[in-house]
Amino acid sequence: MNAPKLPVPSPLRGKDTAFTRKTMGQRLPGIVQRILTENELSETAVTQITALLHEIPEGKIRPLPDHLAPDLDNWQTAITPHLGQIYLEAPWFFNETYIYRRIAAAVDYFRSGIDPFAQQKRQSLTATLEQTDALITQLNQMIAEGWQAVHFRQLLLADLWGNQADMSMWAAGDAAMPNHAKSADQLAHLLVDDETAVTHFLQNPVNQIDFIIDNAGFELMGDLCLADYLLSVDQAATIRFHLKLHPTFVSDATVLDVEATVAYLREQARPALPDAGERLTTYLVNGRLCLLTHPFWTSPQPLWQLPADLRQQLASSDLIISKGDANYRRALGDAPWPQTTPIRDIVSYLPAPILFLRTCKSEVLAGIKQSRLEALELEEDWLVNGRWGVIQLV
């Protein structure tokens, strides 16, 4: 069955909630403006990005400009149903993916290779050097001790809470960014904790794990540490990272971001970091760690519309690990399901088990107990402030 078991609610639109309206009216224009401030761009790129800035949120959706790109035809088809709609009328997930795709077109990314968010990604690496050093120092000791469930849990939590570092919400080093560095905070803010089930699932070595990657920077460090551990203790034979086709959502990771991050580790003077960089380089060279991309991951489509080639690829996986908020939204069709809806009745369409590691930065959520929801009533913005997270296995 290639669709949720339950009828899917209409997806959130740009005008539906205070948070979606703030995204369309403030956050996205701010992100677009910052591109103009931080980059030396061609006259054509400046003209197109400035036009986009002036369109959001009251302007109308129009086709992408003609340019060289492997996903152009698919995107023009996806845009057709929304032509002439203003941003606030169109589905919110479509709006966001479309705006970032317009940016990629404006900088002619597929020919120029220009990442308009490169400066912010570099800042995120340097701003979290101390945290990275502490995490990898621990990792190196864990690897020396072999597979232990307690180590896996530690790295799973680090990987989940690394998702708080999201530059589409907060700039690198922003004091407003939530940061659950203490284990007590991490555990207290878990809305769902299926870690025991995941650990049991992986108690015997598996052949393949697929990560649907989210952000570059410190979150990607968490992904790399978890992958390094699973490969180094031979709990997984191969791991595949599914990455973005072009820069998107400010900090989402591309293949080049992973390669640059591994190179960054190898170049550091701190003794723990080059060790991890060398291990990861070996895994990249020998194929135990594979970096893959597909136009679907930057499309506006829900996860149940996986193209046949990608579905076949994921069908060979023993476990899919889905990182972050946007990937969670895609899995639920960015629809406002009742939050107590069992997530297994929504994400019932995949060819392999999936683990969601996600901090809540949007209003789409499922699989939460009613008693848990009632306890959160006093925290007005709990759905979107990044302080709460889930470890959800389907």
TAMOVEN-V716108 format. One record per residue. RES is the residue in one small letter. PHI is phi in whole degrees, -180 to 180 (* if undefined). PSI is psi as a letter, one per 30 degrees, with the letter a starting at -180 (none if undefined). NEAR is the number of other ideal C-beta (glycine too) atoms within 12 Angstrom. Layout:
BEGIN
res: [RES	RES]
phi: [PHI	PHI]
psi: [PSI	PSI]
near: [NEAR	NEAR]
END
This chain:
BEGIN
res: [m	n	a	p	k	l	p	v	p	s	p	l	r	g	k	d	t	a	f	t	r	k	t	m	g	q	r	l	p	g	i	v	q	r	i	l	t	e	n	e	l	s	e	t	a	v	t	q	i	t	a	l	l	h	e	i	p	e	g	k	i	r	p	l	p	d	h	l	a	p	d	l	d	n	w	q	t	a	i	t	p	h	l	g	q	i	y	l	e	a	p	w	f	f	n	e	t	y	i	y	r	r	i	a	a	a	v	d	y	f	r	s	g	i	d	p	f	a	q	q	k	r	q	s	l	t	a	t	l	e	q	t	d	a	l	i	t	q	l	n	q	m	i	a	e	g	w	q	a	v	h	f	r	q	l	l	l	a	d	l	w	g	n	q	a	d	m	s	m	w	a	a	g	d	a	a	m	p	n	h	a	k	s	a	d	q	l	a	h	l	l	v	d	d	e	t	a	v	t	h	f	l	q	n	p	v	n	q	i	d	f	i	i	d	n	a	g	f	e	l	m	g	d	l	c	l	a	d	y	l	l	s	v	d	q	a	a	t	i	r	f	h	l	k	l	h	p	t	f	v	s	d	a	t	v	l	d	v	e	a	t	v	a	y	l	r	e	q	a	r	p	a	l	p	d	a	g	e	r	l	t	t	y	l	v	n	g	r	l	c	l	l	t	h	p	f	w	t	s	p	q	p	l	w	q	l	p	a	d	l	r	q	q	l	a	s	s	d	l	i	i	s	k	g	d	a	n	y	r	r	a	l	g	d	a	p	w	p	q	t	t	p	i	r	d	i	v	s	y	l	p	a	p	i	l	f	l	r	t	c	k	s	e	v	l	a	g	i	k	q	s	r	l	e	a	l	e	l	e	e	d	w	l	v	n	g	r	w	g	v	i	q	l	v]
phi: [*	-101	-161	-58	-66	-100	-59	-88	-63	-62	-67	-59	-109	-59	-100	-74	-134	-61	-72	-67	-66	-65	-59	-73	-89	-127	-63	-67	-59	-64	-65	-65	-61	-66	-60	-65	-75	-95	-126	-92	-115	-68	-60	-62	-63	-62	-61	-70	-71	-64	-61	-62	-57	-77	-79	-81	-106	-96	-75	-101	-74	-138	-64	-68	-65	-68	-161	-78	-163	-72	-110	-61	-62	-64	-70	-61	-65	-67	-74	-49	-64	-110	-57	87	-72	-82	-55	-67	-87	-80	-58	-63	-65	-60	-53	-66	-64	-66	-63	-67	-70	-62	-64	-60	-67	-63	-88	54	-56	-74	-111	-85	73	-73	-99	-69	-110	-59	-61	-67	-65	-63	-61	-67	-68	-70	-69	-115	-61	-63	-64	-63	-62	-64	-65	-76	-60	-63	-57	-59	-68	-61	-62	-63	-91	77	-64	-142	-59	-66	-69	-59	-64	-59	-72	-64	-66	-61	-70	-62	-76	-61	-69	-67	-83	-129	-78	-79	-106	-136	-68	-56	82	-64	-64	-78	-67	-65	-151	-89	-74	-85	-63	-63	-64	-60	-71	-66	-105	-88	-79	-138	-132	-98	-59	-61	-65	-67	-61	-62	-61	-102	-65	-109	-56	-119	-82	-149	-125	-113	-100	-93	-78	-111	-89	-72	84	-67	-63	-62	-58	-63	-61	-66	-66	-63	-65	-58	-63	-62	-74	-70	-96	60	-86	-136	-75	-140	-133	-119	-99	-98	-119	-78	-71	-148	-57	-157	46	65	-109	-61	-86	-104	-57	-62	-65	-65	-61	-67	-69	-64	-63	-59	-62	-66	-89	-76	-80	-66	-63	-69	-72	-61	-59	-66	-60	-68	-60	-64	-61	-60	-67	-66	-71	-86	87	-73	-116	-111	-107	-124	-144	-159	-57	-60	-71	-116	-91	-92	-83	-70	-64	-74	-97	-52	-66	-57	-67	-74	-61	-63	-62	-73	-64	-86	-85	-81	-157	-102	-112	-99	-101	87	-78	-65	-67	-66	-59	-61	-64	-100	67	49	-106	-81	-61	-54	-69	-90	-59	-58	-65	-66	-83	-97	-89	-110	-115	-90	-86	-152	-62	-133	-114	-96	-114	-150	-96	-80	-133	-157	-94	-97	-161	-149	83	-104	-71	-59	-63	-68	-63	-63	-72	-96	-59	-77	-97	-58	-107	-61	-71	-127	-90	77	-88	-115	-143	-134	-117	-117	-106	-120]
psi: [j	h	l	l	f	l	k	k	l	k	l	k	l	f	g	e	l	e	e	e	e	e	e	e	f	e	e	e	e	e	e	e	e	e	e	e	e	f	k	j	l	l	e	e	e	e	e	e	e	e	e	e	e	f	e	k	g	f	l	k	k	l	l	k	l	k	l	j	k	f	g	e	e	e	e	e	e	e	e	e	f	g	k	f	k	l	e	f	f	l	k	e	e	e	e	e	e	e	e	e	e	e	e	e	e	e	g	h	e	f	e	e	g	k	j	f	g	e	e	e	e	e	e	e	e	e	f	g	e	e	e	e	e	e	e	f	e	e	e	e	e	e	e	f	f	a	k	k	e	e	e	e	e	e	e	e	e	e	e	e	f	f	f	f	i	j	f	f	e	k	l	k	g	k	f	f	k	l	j	i	f	k	e	e	e	e	e	f	g	j	e	k	j	g	e	e	e	e	e	e	e	g	f	k	k	l	e	k	k	k	k	j	k	c	k	a	b	e	e	e	e	e	e	e	e	e	e	e	e	e	e	e	g	h	f	k	e	l	k	k	k	j	l	k	e	l	k	l	h	d	g	k	k	l	e	e	e	e	e	e	e	e	e	e	e	f	f	k	f	k	e	e	e	e	e	e	e	e	e	e	e	e	e	e	e	f	g	f	j	k	j	l	l	k	f	e	f	g	l	g	k	l	f	f	h	k	l	e	e	e	e	e	e	f	f	g	k	f	k	k	j	k	k	l	e	e	e	e	e	e	e	g	g	h	k	i	k	k	f	f	k	k	f	f	f	e	i	g	g	l	g	l	k	k	k	k	j	k	k	j	g	l	g	k	k	l	g	k	k	e	e	e	e	e	f	f	e	f	j	e	g	f	f	f	g	g	f	k	l	k	j	k	k	none]
near: [13	18	19	29	19	23	13	27	22	16	31	35	29	37	24	28	22	18	29	36	25	24	37	38	21	18	33	37	26	24	37	37	22	25	36	26	19	25	25	16	24	17	11	19	30	23	17	30	37	23	22	37	26	18	26	36	33	18	26	21	35	23	22	34	26	13	27	15	27	20	33	26	17	24	34	24	18	30	32	19	16	30	19	15	25	22	35	29	26	37	37	40	43	36	40	41	43	41	42	42	39	41	43	44	38	37	37	26	35	24	17	23	16	28	33	40	40	28	24	36	38	23	26	40	38	19	25	35	27	19	29	35	26	22	38	41	22	26	39	28	21	31	31	17	18	18	25	20	24	18	30	34	29	29	41	43	38	38	46	46	42	45	51	44	49	44	43	42	36	31	28	32	20	20	10	15	33	29	26	28	21	12	16	11	18	31	21	17	32	30	34	35	30	28	30	18	21	37	27	16	28	34	15	13	20	27	21	30	39	42	43	42	47	48	51	50	47	45	49	48	46	43	48	48	47	47	43	42	43	41	35	33	26	20	36	34	23	29	40	39	41	39	38	44	31	43	41	41	43	42	47	44	52	37	31	27	40	41	25	26	46	38	20	34	36	23	17	26	12	22	15	29	35	22	26	39	33	24	32	40	25	19	31	29	15	14	16	28	37	29	34	29	29	31	32	34	41	41	36	38	29	34	41	28	22	32	20	14	13	29	23	14	26	34	20	21	33	29	39	40	46	43	49	47	45	43	44	45	41	42	43	44	33	40	34	28	32	20	29	20	28	21	37	23	22	40	40	25	28	35	25	30	30	41	42	49	46	46	46	40	39	41	32	43	40	39	33	30	20	14	11	22	23	13	16	23	12	9	18	12	21	28	33	28	27	34	29	39	43	41	39	35	31	35]
END
